[in-house]
Each structure stands twice: as structure tokens, then as C-alpha cells.
Amino acid sequence: MDEKLQNEVVSFLKKQLYANLATVSADNPDQPHVATVAYVNDGLDLYFVTKKQTRKFVNLEKNSRVSLTIDTDEPDWMRIKGIQMEGEAEEVQKENMPFVFGIYAEKYPLIKNLPPDPDYRFVHIKPKRIWFLDYQKCFGHREYLEV
């Protein structure tokens, strides 16, 4: 694995707030579904929280494969940076909840003040393939990070 590129990707992930998460629809495998999620990362692994009744969670219960994008909201095309990722998603297990809740609360402190809700689930995304876009290097520049 290219350590310099991995460090650049991890640094980029830490600075962003939202990902556009694509799942496969549970009721129609020919139909993708995209949802915005507030995520945190631990290295290249991503985590987000959602209710178990949401369409994305229902989709993930049937098919764990995901794709996502994370990018800067940049009007100058020559300054665009972003991530394209493919991976597998799974519900965070009870024994890992303190760690995941801790890193989530660091990035999004408001979660500490929300009342507990048994319908919320944390989801872990394990990346399989990652591309890093950096149009500052040249328009359309994209590097593959082997995971």
C-alpha cells in the first residue's frame, strides 16, 4: 500500500463531514439508492449512525455492498478533491460500541446530548477499493489506493 497516499486519504477523510452512500435497493436489486450520511473514520474505515427502519439500513441488511463519494464543495473545478470508495457494510457489534460512539462524539459532540433510542444502529464500512481525486494536480486526476 502506498503509505503517502494512504496518509493523504486519511487526512482528507478526517476533514470532511458527509458521504453520499449508495446501497442496492432491498426490493429491487436493479435500483440503487443514495443517502447522505454524517460519518467518522478510524484510518480508512468509516462509521455512521442511522435508524434501523431507514431505507439504507434495510438495504444493507439484504446486501452489504456499498459505494460512496466524499468531496469538497468547491466551485472551482481545478480545486476539487474527493474520495470514491467501494466496500462492505455491517452493523457495529455491541462490544465495539464504546469505541465507535467515542470517535463519533468527538466529531459530532451533539450526539452526547441525544436521548438513547433503541432504533439507532451504528454501521461500519470496510473499504475494498479507494480512489482519491485531486484536480489541483491536473483536471481529472485520480489515484487508486490498494486496500
N, CA, C and O of each residue as an XYZ file, in Angstrom:
588
protein
N       0.846     -1.183      0.000
C       0.000      0.000      0.000
C       0.885      1.236      0.000
O       1.901      1.281      0.694
N       0.504      2.223     -0.766
C       1.225      3.482     -0.860
C       0.960      4.300      0.413
O      -0.117      4.873      0.575
N       1.952      4.349      1.314
C       1.758      4.988      2.617
C       1.490      6.494      2.498
O       0.669      7.034      3.240
N       2.168      7.166      1.583
C       1.956      8.604      1.404
C       0.520      8.884      0.957
O      -0.132      9.783      1.487
N       0.030      8.115     -0.014
C      -1.335      8.293     -0.493
C      -2.330      7.928      0.597
O      -3.337      8.615      0.768
N      -2.067      6.863      1.333
C      -2.967      6.479      2.421
C      -3.064      7.599      3.456
O      -4.161      7.909      3.921
N      -1.951      8.204      3.819
C      -1.971      9.311      4.786
C      -2.760     10.497      4.253
O      -3.475     11.160      5.005
N      -2.632     10.765      2.962
C      -3.377     11.857      2.331
C      -4.885     11.570      2.372
O      -5.685     12.462      2.656
N      -5.259     10.323      2.087
C      -6.671      9.923      2.109
C      -7.228     10.026      3.529
O      -8.309     10.580      3.725
N      -6.511      9.506      4.515
C      -6.972      9.555      5.908
C      -7.129     10.997      6.372
O      -8.106     11.331      7.041
N      -6.179     11.848      6.023
C      -6.268     13.267      6.387
C      -7.491     13.918      5.748
O      -8.191     14.695      6.397
N      -7.750     13.605      4.482
C      -8.918     14.141      3.791
C     -10.199     13.670      4.473
O     -11.105     14.470      4.707
N     -10.283     12.376      4.794
C     -11.469     11.825      5.441
C     -11.754     12.521      6.769
O     -12.911     12.798      7.085
N     -10.720     12.803      7.541
C     -10.889     13.445      8.852
C     -11.516     14.840      8.734
O     -12.248     15.275      9.623
N     -11.222     15.536      7.630
C     -11.645     16.936      7.476
C     -13.068     17.089      6.943
O     -13.667     18.156      7.083
N     -13.614     16.040      6.335
C     -14.942     16.146      5.732
C     -16.009     15.670      6.711
O     -15.702     14.999      7.696
N     -17.258     16.018      6.437
C     -18.360     15.679      7.335
C     -19.319     14.647      6.776
O     -19.830     13.809      7.519
N     -19.569     14.695      5.480
C     -20.655     13.901      4.899
C     -20.180     13.045      3.735
O     -19.271     13.413      2.991
N     -20.825     11.891      3.604
C     -20.595     10.997      2.472
C     -21.920     10.752      1.779
O     -22.977     10.772      2.410
N     -21.857     10.521      0.484
C     -23.020     10.111     -0.303
C     -22.918      8.602     -0.465
O     -22.089      8.100     -1.224
N     -23.771      7.889      0.257
C     -23.697      6.434      0.352
C     -24.706      5.780     -0.582
O     -25.904      6.048     -0.499
N     -24.216      4.924     -1.468
C     -25.089      4.188     -2.382
C     -25.223      2.750     -1.913
O     -24.232      2.078     -1.628
N     -26.471      2.287     -1.837
C     -26.778      0.901     -1.486
C     -27.622      0.304     -2.603
O     -28.098      1.014     -3.489
N     -27.800     -1.011     -2.548
C     -28.656     -1.706     -3.510
C     -30.034     -1.851     -2.870
O     -30.150     -2.356     -1.754
N     -31.062     -1.416     -3.562
C     -32.416     -1.465     -3.006
C     -32.818     -2.893     -2.664
O     -32.637     -3.815     -3.459
N     -33.368     -3.054     -1.466
C     -33.766     -4.381     -0.985
C     -34.898     -4.972     -1.815
O     -34.963     -6.188     -1.995
N     -35.789     -4.124     -2.321
C     -36.943     -4.627     -3.065
C     -36.742     -4.655     -4.573
O     -37.599     -5.155     -5.302
N     -35.614     -4.123     -5.052
C     -35.328     -4.128     -6.485
C     -33.817     -4.040     -6.673
O     -33.269     -2.939     -6.649
N     -33.130     -5.159     -6.858
C     -31.671     -5.144     -6.961
C     -31.128     -4.401     -8.178
O     -29.920     -4.190     -8.286
N     -32.003     -4.005     -9.087
C     -31.578     -3.202    -10.235
C     -31.613     -1.706     -9.939
O     -31.241     -0.893    -10.785
N     -32.063     -1.343     -8.728
C     -32.240      0.072     -8.394
C     -31.305      0.481     -7.246
O     -31.472      0.020     -6.117
N     -30.328      1.340     -7.531
C     -29.503      1.859     -6.435
C     -30.269      2.910     -5.628
O     -31.232      3.506     -6.110
N     -29.828      3.115     -4.414
C     -30.388      4.147     -3.535
C     -29.212      4.910     -2.943
O     -28.227      4.307     -2.518
N     -29.315      6.246     -2.914
C     -28.238      7.079     -2.374
C     -28.778      7.905     -1.217
O     -29.869      8.470     -1.287
N     -27.983      7.959     -0.148
C     -28.342      8.753      1.031
C     -27.094      9.451      1.550
O     -25.988      8.917      1.468
N     -27.284     10.637      2.078
C     -26.187     11.369      2.709
C     -26.077     10.915      4.156
O     -27.077     10.827      4.869
N     -24.848     10.626      4.583
C     -24.616     10.213      5.962
C     -23.498     11.057      6.566
O     -22.539     11.418      5.884
N     -23.634     11.366      7.848
C     -22.567     12.017      8.613
C     -21.689     10.882      9.135
O     -22.162     10.015      9.870
N     -20.431     10.887      8.761
C     -19.556      9.764      9.077
C     -18.370     10.204      9.936
O     -18.065     11.390     10.056
N     -17.718      9.214     10.524
C     -16.407      9.387     11.150
C     -15.512      8.302     10.578
O     -15.990      7.304     10.039
N     -14.220      8.506     10.701
C     -13.302      7.477     10.232
C     -12.278      7.132     11.303
O     -11.886      7.958     12.127
N     -11.870      5.883     11.250
C     -10.745      5.385     12.014
C      -9.804      4.816     10.964
O      -9.984      3.689     10.504
N      -8.811      5.591     10.591
C      -7.992      5.216      9.446
C      -8.852      5.262      8.204
O      -9.479      6.281      7.918
N      -8.888      4.170      7.461
C      -9.688      4.106      6.233
C     -11.100      3.580      6.483
O     -11.957      3.675      5.604
N     -11.352      3.027      7.666
C     -12.679      2.515      8.000
C     -13.620      3.658      8.347
O     -13.230      4.603      9.034
N     -14.860      3.571      7.873
C     -15.864      4.610      8.119
C     -16.986      4.052      8.990
O     -17.266      2.853      8.991
N     -17.622      4.967      9.733
C     -18.765      4.622     10.580
C     -19.821      5.708     10.441
O     -19.497      6.889     10.311
N     -21.086      5.300     10.468
C     -22.181      6.263     10.513
C     -23.297      5.669     11.356
O     -23.292      4.477     11.663
N     -24.255      6.516     11.726
C     -25.381      6.070     12.541
C     -26.673      6.336     11.777
O     -26.799      7.335     11.069
N     -27.625      5.429     11.933
C     -28.913      5.562     11.261
C     -29.951      4.749     12.032
O     -29.607      3.905     12.858
N     -31.187      5.010     11.757
C     -32.245      4.188     12.366
C     -32.395      2.893     11.576
O     -32.164      2.848     10.368
N     -32.787      1.846     12.289
C     -32.913      0.540     11.640
C     -34.058      0.489     10.632
O     -34.110     -0.427      9.812
N     -34.980      1.460     10.678
C     -36.099      1.485      9.737
C     -35.781      2.241      8.445
O     -36.589      2.233      7.516
N     -34.625      2.889      8.372
C     -34.318      3.672      7.173
C     -34.125      2.756      5.973
O     -33.787      1.580      6.106
N     -34.346      3.318      4.833
C     -34.191      2.549      3.597
C     -32.759      2.033      3.455
O     -32.551      0.893      3.038
N     -31.764      2.866      3.800
C     -30.381      2.426      3.640
C     -30.058      1.238      4.539
O     -29.360      0.315      4.118
N     -30.561      1.253      5.780
C     -30.273      0.148      6.686
C     -30.973     -1.139      6.229
O     -30.380     -2.217      6.256
N     -32.224     -1.017      5.815
C     -32.959     -2.169      5.288
C     -32.220     -2.734      4.068
O     -32.088     -3.949      3.925
N     -31.748     -1.854      3.202
C     -30.981     -2.296      2.028
C     -29.720     -3.058      2.455
O     -29.404     -4.108      1.895
N     -29.012     -2.524      3.442
C     -27.761     -3.145      3.886
C     -27.978     -4.500      4.542
O     -27.110     -5.371      4.477
N     -29.127     -4.681      5.171
C     -29.424     -5.989      5.757
C     -29.533     -7.067      4.686
O     -29.237     -8.235      4.938
N     -29.956     -6.673      3.503
C     -30.131     -7.629      2.402
C     -28.869     -7.749      1.544
O     -28.557     -8.830      1.044
N     -28.143     -6.636      1.375
C     -26.943     -6.628      0.529
C     -25.953     -5.642      1.154
O     -26.219     -4.441      1.206
N     -24.835     -6.141      1.620
C     -23.881     -5.307      2.368
C     -22.947     -4.484      1.492
O     -22.168     -3.682      2.007
N     -23.012     -4.668      0.183
C     -22.104     -3.920     -0.696
C     -22.541     -2.461     -0.819
O     -23.723     -2.157     -0.975
N     -21.545     -1.563     -0.743
C     -21.807     -0.130     -0.844
C     -20.781      0.536     -1.753
O     -19.691      0.015     -1.986
N     -21.162      1.691     -2.251
C     -20.248      2.629     -2.894
C     -20.534      3.977     -2.271
O     -21.651      4.242     -1.827
N     -19.517      4.832     -2.240
C     -19.758      6.163     -1.693
C     -18.797      7.167     -2.289
O     -17.746      6.821     -2.828
N     -19.190      8.412     -2.175
C     -18.310      9.523     -2.546
C     -18.267     10.503     -1.387
O     -19.235     10.667     -0.645
N     -17.127     11.143     -1.254
C     -16.925     12.222     -0.294
C     -16.123     13.274     -1.045
O     -15.085     12.965     -1.631
N     -16.596     14.510     -1.031
C     -15.862     15.524     -1.784
C     -15.977     16.884     -1.124
O     -16.776     17.102     -0.214
N     -15.155     17.780     -1.614
C     -15.223     19.166     -1.165
C     -16.307     19.859     -1.972
O     -16.539     19.523     -3.134
N     -16.959     20.811     -1.365
C     -17.986     21.599     -2.046
C     -17.275     22.801     -2.658
O     -17.295     23.900     -2.104
N     -16.650     22.576     -3.806
C     -15.731     23.545     -4.400
C     -16.244     24.027     -5.752
O     -16.400     23.221     -6.670
N     -16.514     25.341     -5.894
C     -16.992     25.840     -7.184
C     -15.908     25.854     -8.274
O     -16.232     25.804     -9.460
N     -14.634     25.923     -7.887
C     -13.530     25.927     -8.854
C     -13.148     24.482     -9.162
O     -12.560     23.807     -8.317
N     -13.468     24.006    -10.343
C     -13.225     22.613    -10.716
C     -11.761     22.206    -10.556
O     -11.468     21.039    -10.297
N     -10.860     23.143    -10.705
C      -9.434     22.820    -10.621
C      -8.965     22.656     -9.176
O      -7.790     22.384     -8.930
N      -9.879     22.822     -8.224
C      -9.526     22.654     -6.810
C     -10.289     21.487     -6.160
O     -10.194     21.277     -4.951
N     -11.038     20.737     -6.964
C     -11.829     19.627     -6.433
C     -10.920     18.537     -5.867
O      -9.912     18.162     -6.466
N     -11.312     18.047     -4.700
C     -10.696     16.860     -4.100
C     -11.824     15.953     -3.646
O     -12.896     16.426     -3.270
N     -11.585     14.657     -3.681
C     -12.639     13.751     -3.252
C     -12.193     12.312     -3.167
O     -11.079     11.951     -3.548
N     -13.095     11.508     -2.657
C     -12.888     10.068     -2.492
C     -14.011      9.345     -3.226
O     -15.167      9.765     -3.180
N     -13.664      8.269     -3.894
C     -14.627      7.300     -4.405
C     -14.255      5.984     -3.737
O     -13.091      5.584     -3.757
N     -15.232      5.313     -3.148
C     -14.940      4.107     -2.382
C     -15.974      3.025     -2.649
O     -17.160      3.309     -2.821
N     -15.514      1.790     -2.680
C     -16.377      0.619     -2.699
C     -16.031     -0.190     -1.462
O     -14.866     -0.271     -1.075
N     -17.050     -0.797     -0.834
C     -16.770     -1.562      0.368
C     -17.924     -2.420      0.806
O     -18.902     -2.614      0.084
N     -17.782     -2.932      2.018
C     -18.791     -3.775      2.657
C     -19.213     -3.102      3.960
O     -18.387     -2.545      4.683
N     -20.505     -3.165      4.244
C     -21.041     -2.547      5.456
C     -21.590     -3.619      6.388
O     -22.124     -4.640      5.955
N     -21.441     -3.353      7.682
C     -22.007     -4.257      8.683
C     -22.361     -3.452      9.923
O     -21.755     -2.419     10.208
N     -23.345     -3.940     10.648
C     -23.732     -3.288     11.891
C     -22.597     -3.442     12.901
O     -21.994     -4.509     13.018
N     -22.319     -2.365     13.625
C     -21.287     -2.401     14.657
C     -21.777     -3.288     15.802
O     -22.902     -3.143     16.281
N     -20.930     -4.189     16.223
C     -21.272     -5.112     17.304
C     -21.192     -4.407     18.654
O     -20.456     -3.435     18.825
N     -21.957     -4.915     19.596
C     -22.090     -4.310     20.925
C     -20.738     -4.049     21.588
O     -20.547     -2.998     22.200
N     -19.799     -4.989     21.477
C     -18.506     -4.824     22.147
C     -17.662     -3.697     21.553
O     -16.733     -3.219     22.204
N     -17.969     -3.264     20.326
C     -17.227     -2.169     19.684
C     -17.916     -0.818     19.844
O     -17.365      0.210     19.450
N     -19.110     -0.812     20.417
C     -19.880      0.429     20.527
C     -19.171      1.534     21.320
O     -19.206      2.683     20.881
N     -18.530      1.253     22.465
C     -17.871      2.357     23.192
C     -16.836      3.088     22.336
O     -16.769      4.317     22.357
N     -16.034      2.338     21.587
C     -15.028      2.961     20.728
C     -15.681      3.803     19.640
O     -15.318      4.962     19.438
N     -16.649      3.210     18.939
C     -17.292      3.909     17.813
C     -18.062      5.129     18.313
O     -17.980      6.200     17.711
N     -18.804      4.980     19.403
C     -19.531      6.124     19.949
C     -18.548      7.222     20.356
O     -18.828      8.406     20.166
N     -17.415      6.841     20.906
C     -16.408      7.813     21.326
C     -15.863      8.644     20.177
O     -15.768      9.866     20.291
N     -15.501      8.002     19.067
C     -14.964      8.779     17.936
C     -16.069      9.573     17.248
O     -15.820     10.642     16.691
N     -17.289      9.046     17.288
C     -18.413      9.781     16.704
C     -18.696     11.042     17.530
O     -18.933     12.114     16.974
N     -18.671     10.905     18.853
C     -18.943     12.045     19.743
C     -17.840     13.098     19.662
O     -18.104     14.281     19.875
N     -16.614     12.687     19.357
C     -15.528     13.665     19.168
C     -15.821     14.578     17.982
O     -15.630     15.792     18.066
N     -16.275     14.007     16.898
C     -16.526     14.781     15.676
C     -17.874     15.492     15.710
O     -18.016     16.600     15.192
N     -18.864     14.844     16.327
C     -20.219     15.388     16.402
C     -20.661     15.404     17.873
O     -21.418     14.527     18.288
N     -20.204     16.382     18.671
C     -20.485     16.390     20.113
C     -21.968     16.387     20.464
O     -22.340     15.930     21.545
N     -22.812     16.882     19.584
C     -24.244     16.939     19.891
C     -24.835     15.567     20.162
O     -25.861     15.464     20.835
N     -24.212     14.511     19.655
C     -24.753     13.164     19.855
C     -24.745     12.768     21.333
O     -25.544     11.935     21.759
N     -23.841     13.366     22.110
C     -23.767     13.030     23.541
C     -25.016     13.468     24.292
O     -25.334     12.908     25.341
N     -25.731     14.469     23.764
C     -26.903     15.020     24.439
C     -28.222     14.446     23.930
O     -29.286     14.799     24.439
N     -28.166     13.582     22.950
C     -29.399     12.995     22.422
C     -29.858     11.870     23.343
O     -29.039     11.119     23.872
N     -31.165     11.757     23.531
C     -31.659     10.668     24.383
C     -31.416      9.319     23.706
O     -31.464      9.234     22.479
N     -31.160      8.281     24.471
C     -30.962      6.952     23.868
C     -32.198      6.526     23.081
O     -33.329      6.801     23.481
N     -31.967      5.861     21.974
C     -33.051      5.377     21.130
C     -32.687      3.969     20.665
O     -31.697      3.796     19.954
N     -33.460      2.972     21.046
C     -33.116      1.589     20.688
C     -33.184      1.303     19.189
O     -32.742      0.244     18.743
N     -33.734      2.237     18.406
C     -33.822      2.022     16.967
C     -32.577      2.468     16.206
O     -32.457      2.186     15.014
N     -31.648      3.158     16.869
C     -30.436      3.617     16.185
C     -29.413      2.499     16.085
O     -29.258      1.688     16.998
N     -28.718      2.476     14.954
C     -27.671      1.496     14.709
C     -26.442      2.207     14.145
O     -26.560      3.086     13.291
N     -25.272      1.822     14.626
C     -24.028      2.275     14.020
C     -23.621      1.250     12.971
O     -23.751      0.043     13.174
N     -23.126      1.757     11.846
C     -22.727      0.912     10.729
C     -21.245      1.146     10.436
O     -20.772      2.282     10.431
N     -20.533      0.066     10.194
C     -19.107      0.099      9.856
C     -18.963     -0.193      8.376
O     -19.516     -1.172      7.874
N     -18.219      0.659      7.670
C     -17.900      0.414      6.259
C     -16.425      0.077      6.161
O     -15.560      0.883      6.504
N     -16.157     -1.120      5.693
C     -14.788     -1.591      5.466
C     -14.490     -1.406      3.987
O     -15.114     -2.059      3.151
N     -13.537     -0.519      3.641
C     -13.268     -0.273      2.221
C     -12.601     -1.458      1.537
O     -11.784     -2.164      2.127
N     -12.970     -1.652      0.286
C     -12.342     -2.675     -0.561
C     -11.503     -2.016     -1.653
O     -10.432     -2.503     -2.016
N     -12.017     -0.890     -2.170
C     -11.296     -0.136     -3.220
C     -11.510      1.348     -2.969
O     -12.614      1.779     -2.636
N     -10.437      2.130     -3.134
C     -10.499      3.581     -2.900
C      -9.766      4.304     -4.029
O      -8.675      3.911     -4.443
N     -10.399      5.369     -4.510
C      -9.750      6.272     -5.453
C      -9.746      7.665     -4.826
O     -10.745      8.092     -4.248
N      -8.630      8.365     -4.941
C      -8.509      9.730     -4.419
C      -8.415     10.682     -5.597
O      -7.526     10.560     -6.440
N      -9.342     11.633     -5.647
C      -9.365     12.631     -6.710
C      -8.684     13.901     -6.218
O      -8.948     14.362     -5.108
N      -7.812     14.461     -7.039
C      -7.154     15.728     -6.701
C      -6.922     16.508     -7.986
O      -5.897     16.367     -8.652
N      -7.906     17.332     -8.309
C      -7.842     18.086     -9.558
C      -6.835     19.231     -9.491
O      -6.556     19.864    -10.510
N      -6.282     19.506     -8.303
C      -5.217     20.507     -8.206
C      -3.959     20.006     -8.916
O      -3.146     20.802     -9.387
N      -3.804     18.680     -8.991
C      -2.650     18.102     -9.686
C      -2.854     18.189    -11.196
O      -1.920     18.503    -11.934
N      -4.055     17.915    -11.647
C      -4.478     18.144    -13.033
C      -5.949     17.750    -13.123
O      -6.423     16.920    -12.348
N      -6.659     18.339    -14.056
C      -8.086     18.083    -14.188
C      -8.322     16.594    -14.421
O      -7.743     16.002    -15.332
N      -9.171     15.997    -13.597
C      -9.485     14.591    -13.737
C      -8.505     13.649    -13.051
O      -8.633     12.431    -13.182
N      -7.520     14.190    -12.316
C      -6.514     13.345    -11.649
C      -7.156     12.439    -10.613
O      -7.914     12.900     -9.759
N      -6.849     11.142    -10.691
C      -7.425     10.152     -9.782
C      -6.369      9.078     -9.519
O      -5.787      8.524    -10.451
N      -6.126      8.788     -8.222
C      -5.142      7.768     -7.852
C      -5.855      6.634     -7.121
O      -6.752      6.866     -6.311
N      -5.446      5.422     -7.417
C      -6.014      4.230     -6.795
C      -5.193      3.858     -5.575
O      -3.967      3.762     -5.643
N      -5.881      3.649     -4.456
C      -5.226      3.210     -3.230
C      -5.617      1.759     -2.989
O      -6.782      1.462     -2.725
N      -4.663      0.872     -3.078
C      -4.939     -0.541     -2.832
C      -5.150     -0.748     -1.337
O      -4.336     -0.321     -0.519
N      -6.246     -1.403     -0.994
C      -6.586     -1.629      0.410
C      -6.291     -3.079      0.768
O      -6.506     -3.489      1.908
